[in-house]
């Protein structure tokens, strides 16, 4: 029986990759680092297999980014606090 996929949290990913938190988020936006998966409502992490693929060849890694736009409800969900 195959073992279930492990989910890595931020601290583990920082330790394994040697990247800073801001670099990880920038690379995620650029599509050059694996995207997070939702664990629960307030908790996210990365699939260990995705981090391992990135670590095998960071320069060539490209995330399969969907061309679908975000729904308007997701974009407007947070009201601006400053005018």
C-alpha distances in whole Angstrom, upper triangle without the diagonal:
4,6,9,12,15,18,21,25,28,29,26,26,30,29,27,29,33,34,36,35,38,37,33,34,37,34,32,35,36,33,32,29,26,27,26,23,25,23,26,29,31,28,26,24,22,19,18,17,21,23,21,22,26,26,26,29,30,33,32,29,30,28,28,31,32,36,36,38,37,39,42,41,39,42,44,42,44,47,49,51,54,56
4,6,9,12,15,18,22,25,26,23,23,27,26,24,26,29,30,32,31,34,33,29,31,33,31,28,32,32,29,28,26,22,23,22,20,22,20,23,27,28,25,23,21,19,15,14,14,17,19,17,19,22,22,22,25,27,30,28,26,26,25,25,28,29,32,33,35,35,36,40,39,36,39,41,39,41,45,46,48,51,53
4,7,9,12,15,18,22,23,19,20,24,23,21,23,26,28,30,29,31,30,27,28,31,29,27,30,31,28,27,24,21,22,20,18,20,18,21,25,25,22,20,18,16,13,12,12,15,17,16,18,21,21,21,24,25,29,28,25,26,24,25,27,28,32,32,34,33,35,38,37,34,37,40,38,39,42,44,46,48,51
4,6,9,13,16,19,21,18,18,22,22,20,22,25,26,28,26,29,28,25,26,29,27,24,27,29,25,25,22,19,19,17,15,16,14,17,21,22,19,17,15,14,10,11,11,14,15,15,17,20,20,21,24,24,28,27,24,24,22,22,25,26,29,29,31,30,32,35,33,31,33,36,34,35,39,41,42,45,47
4,7,10,13,16,18,15,15,19,19,17,19,22,23,24,23,26,25,21,22,25,23,20,24,25,22,21,18,15,15,14,12,14,12,16,19,20,16,14,12,10,7,7,8,10,12,12,14,16,17,18,21,21,24,23,20,21,18,19,21,23,26,27,28,27,29,32,31,28,31,33,31,33,36,38,39,42,44
4,6,10,13,14,12,12,16,16,14,16,19,20,22,20,23,23,19,20,23,22,19,23,24,22,21,17,14,15,13,11,13,11,15,18,18,14,12,10,8,6,6,8,10,11,11,14,15,16,18,20,20,24,23,20,21,19,20,22,24,28,28,29,28,30,33,31,28,30,33,31,31,35,36,38,40,43
4,7,10,12,10,10,14,14,13,15,18,18,19,17,20,20,16,17,20,19,17,20,22,19,19,15,12,12,9,8,10,8,12,15,15,11,9,6,5,5,6,9,10,10,12,14,15,16,18,20,19,23,23,19,20,18,19,20,22,26,26,27,25,27,30,28,25,27,30,27,28,32,33,34,36,39
4,7,8,6,6,10,11,10,12,14,15,16,14,17,17,14,15,18,17,15,19,21,19,18,14,12,12,9,10,11,10,14,16,15,11,9,5,5,6,6,10,10,9,11,14,14,14,17,19,18,21,22,18,19,18,20,21,23,26,27,27,26,28,30,29,26,27,30,28,28,31,32,33,35,38
4,6,6,6,9,10,11,12,14,14,14,12,15,16,12,14,17,17,15,18,20,19,18,15,13,12,9,10,11,10,13,15,12,9,7,5,7,9,10,13,13,11,14,16,16,16,19,21,19,22,23,20,21,19,21,22,24,27,27,27,25,27,29,28,24,26,28,26,25,29,29,30,32,35
4,5,5,6,9,10,10,12,11,10,8,11,12,10,11,14,14,13,16,18,18,17,13,12,12,10,12,13,13,15,16,13,10,8,7,8,11,12,15,14,11,15,17,15,15,19,20,18,21,22,19,20,18,21,21,24,26,27,26,25,27,28,27,24,25,27,25,24,27,27,28,30,33
4,5,5,6,9,10,10,11,10,9,13,14,12,13,17,17,16,19,21,21,19,16,15,15,13,15,16,15,17,19,16,13,12,10,11,14,13,16,16,13,15,18,17,16,20,21,19,22,24,21,22,21,24,25,27,30,30,30,28,31,32,31,27,28,30,28,27,30,30,30,32,35
4,5,5,6,9,10,11,12,11,15,15,12,15,18,17,16,20,21,20,19,15,14,15,13,15,16,15,18,20,18,14,13,10,10,11,10,13,13,10,12,16,14,13,17,19,17,21,22,20,21,20,23,24,27,30,30,31,29,32,33,32,29,30,32,30,29,33,33,33,35,38
4,5,5,6,8,8,10,9,13,12,9,12,15,13,13,17,18,17,15,11,11,12,11,13,15,15,18,20,18,14,12,9,8,10,9,12,11,8,10,13,11,11,14,16,14,17,19,16,18,17,20,21,24,27,28,28,27,29,31,30,27,28,30,29,28,31,31,32,34,37
4,6,5,6,6,6,7,10,10,8,11,14,13,14,17,18,18,16,12,13,14,13,16,18,18,21,22,19,16,14,12,11,14,13,15,14,11,13,15,13,12,16,17,14,17,20,17,19,19,22,23,26,28,29,29,28,31,32,32,28,28,31,29,28,31,31,31,33,36
4,6,6,8,9,11,14,13,12,15,17,16,17,20,21,21,18,15,16,17,16,19,20,20,23,24,22,19,17,14,13,15,13,16,15,12,13,16,14,12,16,17,15,19,21,19,21,21,25,25,29,31,33,33,31,34,36,35,31,32,34,33,32,35,34,35,36,39
4,6,8,11,12,15,14,12,15,17,16,16,20,20,19,16,13,14,16,15,18,20,20,23,25,23,19,17,14,12,13,11,13,12,9,9,12,11,9,12,14,13,16,18,16,19,19,22,24,27,30,31,32,31,34,36,35,32,32,35,34,33,36,36,37,38,41
4,5,9,10,13,11,9,13,14,12,14,17,17,16,13,11,12,14,15,18,20,21,24,26,23,20,17,14,12,14,12,13,12,8,10,12,9,7,11,12,10,13,15,14,16,17,20,21,25,28,29,30,29,32,34,34,30,30,33,32,32,35,34,35,36,39
4,7,10,12,10,10,14,14,13,15,18,18,18,15,13,15,17,17,20,23,23,26,27,25,22,19,16,15,17,15,17,16,12,13,15,12,10,14,14,12,15,17,16,19,19,23,24,27,30,32,32,31,34,36,35,32,32,34,33,32,35,34,35,35,38
4,7,8,6,6,10,11,10,12,15,15,15,13,11,13,15,15,19,21,22,25,25,23,20,18,15,14,17,16,18,15,12,14,15,12,11,15,15,11,14,17,15,17,17,21,22,25,27,29,28,28,31,32,32,28,28,31,30,29,31,31,31,32,35
4,5,5,6,9,10,11,12,14,15,16,14,13,15,16,16,19,21,22,24,24,21,19,17,15,15,18,18,20,18,15,17,19,15,15,18,18,15,17,19,18,19,19,23,22,26,28,29,28,27,30,31,31,27,27,29,28,26,29,28,28,29,32
4,5,5,6,9,10,11,13,14,15,14,12,13,13,13,16,18,19,20,21,18,16,14,13,13,17,17,19,17,14,18,19,16,16,20,19,16,18,20,18,19,18,21,21,24,26,26,25,24,27,28,27,24,23,26,24,23,25,25,25,26,29
4,5,5,6,9,10,11,12,14,13,12,14,14,14,18,19,21,22,22,19,18,16,15,16,19,20,22,19,17,20,20,17,18,21,20,16,18,20,18,18,18,21,20,23,24,25,24,22,25,26,26,22,22,24,23,22,24,23,23,24,26
4,5,5,6,8,10,10,12,11,10,12,13,14,18,20,22,24,24,21,20,17,16,15,18,18,20,17,14,17,18,14,15,18,17,13,14,16,15,15,15,19,18,21,23,25,24,23,26,27,28,24,23,26,26,24,27,25,26,27,29
4,5,5,6,9,10,10,9,7,9,10,10,14,16,18,21,21,19,17,14,12,11,14,15,16,13,11,15,15,12,13,16,15,12,14,16,13,14,13,16,16,19,21,23,22,21,24,26,26,22,22,25,24,23,26,25,27,27,30
4,5,5,6,9,10,10,8,10,9,10,14,15,18,19,19,17,15,13,12,12,16,17,18,15,14,17,17,14,16,19,18,15,16,18,15,14,13,16,15,17,19,20,19,18,21,22,22,19,18,21,21,20,22,22,23,24,26
4,5,5,6,9,9,9,11,11,13,17,19,21,23,23,20,19,16,16,15,18,19,20,17,16,19,18,15,17,19,18,14,15,16,14,13,13,16,14,17,19,20,19,18,22,23,24,20,19,22,22,21,23,22,24,24,26
4,5,5,6,5,5,8,9,12,16,18,21,23,23,22,20,16,15,14,16,17,17,14,13,16,15,11,13,16,14,10,11,12,10,10,10,13,13,16,18,19,19,19,23,24,25,21,21,24,24,24,26,26,27,28,30
4,5,5,6,5,6,6,9,12,15,18,20,20,19,17,14,13,11,14,15,16,12,12,15,14,12,14,17,15,12,13,14,11,10,8,11,10,13,15,17,16,16,19,21,22,18,18,21,21,21,24,24,26,27,29
4,5,8,8,10,9,11,14,17,20,21,21,20,19,16,16,15,17,19,19,16,16,19,18,15,18,20,18,15,15,16,13,11,10,12,10,12,13,15,14,14,17,19,20,16,16,19,19,19,22,21,24,25,26
4,6,8,10,10,14,17,19,23,25,24,23,22,19,18,16,18,20,20,16,16,19,17,14,17,18,16,13,12,13,11,9,9,11,9,13,13,16,15,16,20,21,23,20,19,22,23,23,25,25,27,27,29
4,6,7,8,12,15,18,21,23,23,23,21,17,16,14,16,17,16,13,13,16,14,11,15,16,14,11,12,11,8,6,5,8,7,10,12,14,15,16,20,22,23,20,19,23,23,24,27,27,29,30,31
4,7,9,13,16,19,22,24,25,24,22,18,16,14,15,16,15,11,11,13,11,8,11,13,11,8,8,8,6,5,6,9,10,14,16,18,19,20,23,25,26,23,23,26,27,27,29,29,31,32,34
4,6,9,13,16,18,21,22,21,18,15,13,10,12,13,12,9,8,11,10,7,10,12,11,8,10,10,7,7,7,10,11,14,17,19,20,20,23,25,26,22,22,26,26,26,29,29,31,32,34
4,7,9,13,15,18,20,19,16,12,10,7,8,10,10,6,7,10,9,7,10,13,12,10,13,12,9,8,6,9,10,13,16,18,19,19,22,24,25,21,22,25,25,25,28,29,31,32,34
4,7,10,13,15,16,16,13,10,9,7,9,11,12,9,10,13,12,11,14,16,16,14,16,16,12,11,8,10,9,12,15,16,16,15,18,21,21,17,18,22,21,22,25,26,28,30,32
4,7,9,12,13,12,10,6,5,5,8,11,12,10,10,14,14,13,16,18,19,17,19,19,15,14,11,13,13,14,18,18,18,16,19,21,21,17,18,21,20,20,24,25,27,29,31
4,6,9,11,11,9,6,6,6,7,11,12,11,12,15,16,16,18,20,21,19,22,21,18,17,13,14,14,15,18,18,18,17,19,21,20,17,19,22,20,21,25,26,28,30,33
4,6,7,8,6,5,7,9,10,14,16,14,15,19,19,19,21,24,25,23,26,25,21,20,17,17,17,17,20,19,19,17,18,20,19,16,18,20,18,19,23,25,26,29,32
4,7,8,5,5,7,9,11,14,16,15,16,19,20,21,22,25,26,25,28,27,24,23,20,20,20,21,24,23,23,20,21,24,22,19,21,23,21,21,25,27,28,31,34
4,6,5,7,10,13,14,17,20,19,20,23,24,24,26,28,30,28,31,30,27,26,22,23,22,22,25,23,23,20,21,23,20,18,21,22,19,20,23,25,26,30,32
4,6,8,12,15,17,20,22,21,22,25,26,26,28,31,31,29,32,32,28,27,23,24,22,22,25,23,22,19,19,20,17,15,18,19,15,16,20,22,23,26,29
4,7,11,14,17,19,22,21,21,24,26,25,26,29,30,28,31,31,27,26,23,24,23,23,26,24,23,20,20,21,19,16,18,19,16,16,19,21,22,25,28
4,7,11,13,16,19,18,18,21,22,22,23,26,27,25,28,28,25,24,21,22,22,22,25,24,23,21,22,23,21,18,20,21,19,19,22,24,24,27,30
4,7,10,13,15,14,14,17,19,18,20,23,24,22,24,25,21,20,17,19,18,19,22,22,21,19,21,22,21,17,19,21,19,19,23,24,25,28,31
4,7,9,12,11,11,14,15,15,16,19,20,19,22,22,18,18,16,18,18,19,23,22,23,21,23,25,24,20,22,24,22,22,26,27,28,31,33
4,6,8,7,7,10,12,11,13,16,17,15,19,19,15,15,13,15,16,18,21,22,22,21,24,26,25,22,23,26,24,25,28,29,31,33,35
4,5,5,7,9,10,11,13,15,16,16,19,18,15,15,13,15,16,18,22,22,24,23,25,28,27,24,26,29,27,28,31,33,34,36,39
4,5,5,6,9,10,10,12,15,15,18,18,15,16,15,17,19,21,25,26,27,26,29,32,31,27,29,32,30,31,34,35,37,39,41
4,5,5,6,9,10,11,13,14,17,16,13,14,13,15,18,20,24,25,27,26,29,32,32,28,30,33,32,33,36,37,39,41,43
4,5,5,6,9,10,11,11,14,13,10,11,10,12,14,17,20,22,23,23,26,29,29,25,27,30,29,30,33,34,36,38,40
4,5,5,6,9,10,10,13,13,10,12,11,14,16,19,23,24,25,25,28,31,30,27,28,31,30,30,34,34,36,37,40
4,5,5,6,9,10,13,13,11,13,13,16,19,22,25,27,28,28,31,34,34,30,31,35,34,34,37,38,39,41,43
4,5,5,7,8,11,10,8,10,11,13,16,19,22,24,26,27,30,33,33,30,31,34,33,34,37,38,40,41,43
4,5,6,5,8,8,6,9,9,13,15,19,22,24,25,25,29,31,32,28,29,32,32,32,35,35,37,38,40
4,5,6,9,10,9,12,13,17,19,22,25,27,29,29,32,35,35,31,32,35,34,34,38,37,39,40,42
4,6,9,9,9,12,14,17,20,23,26,28,30,31,34,37,37,34,34,38,37,37,40,40,42,43,45
4,6,6,6,10,13,16,18,22,24,27,29,29,33,35,36,33,33,36,36,36,39,39,41,42,44
4,6,5,9,11,15,17,20,23,25,26,27,31,33,34,30,30,34,33,33,36,36,38,38,40
4,6,9,12,15,17,20,22,25,26,27,31,33,34,31,31,34,34,34,37,36,38,39,40
4,6,10,13,15,18,20,23,25,26,30,32,34,30,30,34,34,35,37,37,39,40,42
4,7,10,12,16,18,21,22,23,27,30,31,27,27,31,31,32,35,35,37,38,39
4,6,8,12,14,17,19,20,24,26,28,24,24,28,29,29,32,32,35,36,37
4,6,9,12,14,16,17,21,23,24,21,22,25,26,27,30,30,33,34,35
4,6,9,12,14,16,19,22,23,21,21,25,25,27,30,31,33,35,36
4,6,9,11,12,16,19,20,17,18,21,22,24,27,27,30,31,33
4,5,8,10,13,16,18,16,16,20,21,23,26,27,30,31,32
4,6,9,12,15,17,16,16,19,21,23,25,26,30,31,31
4,7,9,12,14,13,13,17,18,20,23,24,28,29,30
4,6,9,11,10,10,13,15,17,20,21,24,26,26
4,6,8,6,7,10,11,14,16,18,22,23,24
4,5,5,7,9,10,13,16,18,21,23,24
4,5,5,6,8,11,13,15,19,20,20
4,5,5,6,9,11,14,18,20,20
4,6,5,8,11,14,17,19,20
4,6,8,10,11,15,17,17
4,6,7,9,13,15,15
4,6,10,12,15,16
4,6,9,12,14
4,6,9,10
4,6,7
4,7
4
